[in-house]
Amino acid sequence: MIQLEHITKTFDHVEHGEHHEHHVLKDVSFTVEDGDTFGIIGESGAGKSTLVRCINLLEKPTSGKVIINGTDVTNYSGKQLVQLRRGIGMVFQNFNLFAQRSVLQNVTYPLEVAGEAKDAREARARKLLSMVGLSDKEKLYPSQLSGGQQQRVAIARALSTAPSIMLCDEATSALDTMTTNTILNLLKRINKELGVTIVFITHSLAVANSICNRIAVIDDGKIVEQGKTHDVFAHPQAKVTRELLDMEGKALA
Amino acid sequence: MEYLQAFFNQYGTLLAQGTWATIVMTFVSTALAYVIGIPLGVLVVVTNPDGLHPHRIFNTVLGWIVNIGRSIPFIILLVALIPFTRWIVGTSLGVPGAIVPLVVSAAPFVARMVEQSLQEVNGGLIEAAQSFGSSTWQIVYKVYLKESLPSLIRGGAITFITIFGYSAMAGTVGGGGLGDIAIRYGYQRYQNDVMFATIIILIILVQIVQSVGTHWARRIDKRNR
């Protein structure tokens, strides 16, 4: 379970000798239950990426609490933080695969830094590569793969430490519609078969509709509504949600 | 032909010894400059405001040191360091005497080259590595250095060639090697043939090093397969 309580995030920057504060997140709270596929939806610049990075503390909240499985992890650092992150996989919009490592070496990376023996981590990686349908590609390098294949490698890599939570930051935004569906189906399978809780950031309602059982809509650093995907889309309360639906809604009907 | 024959009989051994001295000087200096320069470059990147462990004061001071090292002309450094060189290797002459100022001069240069290579690594990879629970040391070793290896090798070739050029200057204060020969025979005794010979050898060496560097970097780079 992931609980975010009153999270704020403020970036300081100096411009023309003047001190500015940029409030990216303003008192954000939500709870993601185990087994959820939780969508965070909003337009670019709404604070989605910063928000999802607060969960694994790639961004440290300015105030508020991050509670993972009942433990307050907000002030974790050093070994505790490393341990926490091994329990939370992450997938990125641009895949972020290591270009100088083979497919297999990419998937084993999280286990390698965890000190797992070579045989064990390669066995685990091969199992995951077979799950994402890329068993025959383990010796190739990322530059030799298509975007969809790269994202499947990234998903296998994120799962290597057997995390209970997976964060997806615009995981399908760099992919075409067909490939997006393949990735979404894979993520659904991971959610159902492995019971991995998924937090999915997207600006696309169609994508959110396809994969998320619950969603939160974020606008200008604030959560403007949240609930079951079905309910939010059927009875949108916030102006932003209605605008997003107007723009994209027909595709959902 | 006869002229060449006579030339090689007279100067062959001298040029071969000079070439060898230059190669040793350059190799050892480059290696030692990297031993000092890599940690410096890594520290600059890691303590950068956007780095893994931002530390403004440390980063600024380190930047100054590197810049000061780079702003002193080598020929001045060479002379200024003579007491230091004597203290370290016991002499300011010959190959050992040249290596000390070469390393002192090249280490900041290497630090900047390494910094530049590491900065080319996509920030998304660093973030990914962090998200998988990597320690700072693991990120430096397994991501920064590994991902930038082709760029580091290309930088290595440039550094090697730069030190090559400096090593010729070291010849002016009795540093030995091809530069020493070029100055003593070419400049002081007006023996242009000897000077030309040293230049040709230098050109060949530079070409070899550059091609090896370029090919090696391309061969290990997995990005364009």
Chai-1 contact restraints between the chains, C-beta under 6 A:
chainA,res_idxA,chainB,res_idxB,connection_type,confidence,min_distance_angstrom,max_distance_angstrom,comment,restraint_id
A,N56,B,S131,contact,1.0,0.0,6.0,A-B,restraint_1
A,V82,B,G133,contact,1.0,0.0,6.0,A-B,restraint_2
A,R85,B,S131,contact,1.0,0.0,6.0,A-B,restraint_3
A,R85,B,G133,contact,1.0,0.0,6.0,A-B,restraint_4
A,R86,B,G133,contact,1.0,0.0,6.0,A-B,restraint_5
A,M90,B,S131,contact,1.0,0.0,6.0,A-B,restraint_6
A,N94,B,G124,contact,1.0,0.0,6.0,A-B,restraint_7
A,N96,B,G124,contact,1.0,0.0,6.0,A-B,restraint_8
A,N96,B,L125,contact,1.0,0.0,6.0,A-B,restraint_9
A,N96,B,A128,contact,1.0,0.0,6.0,A-B,restraint_10
A,A99,B,R223,contact,1.0,0.0,6.0,A-B,restraint_11
A,Q100,B,K146,contact,1.0,0.0,6.0,A-B,restraint_12
A,Q100,B,E147,contact,1.0,0.0,6.0,A-B,restraint_13
A,Q100,B,K222,contact,1.0,0.0,6.0,A-B,restraint_14
A,P110,B,F132,contact,1.0,0.0,6.0,A-B,restraint_15
A,V113,B,S134,contact,1.0,0.0,6.0,A-B,restraint_16
A,V113,B,Q138,contact,1.0,0.0,6.0,A-B,restraint_17
A,Y141,B,K222,contact,1.0,0.0,6.0,A-B,restraint_18
A,Y141,B,R225,contact,1.0,0.0,6.0,A-B,restraint_19
A,S143,B,R223,contact,1.0,0.0,6.0,A-B,restraint_20
A,S143,B,R225,contact,1.0,0.0,6.0,A-B,restraint_21
A,Q144,B,R225,contact,1.0,0.0,6.0,A-B,restraint_22
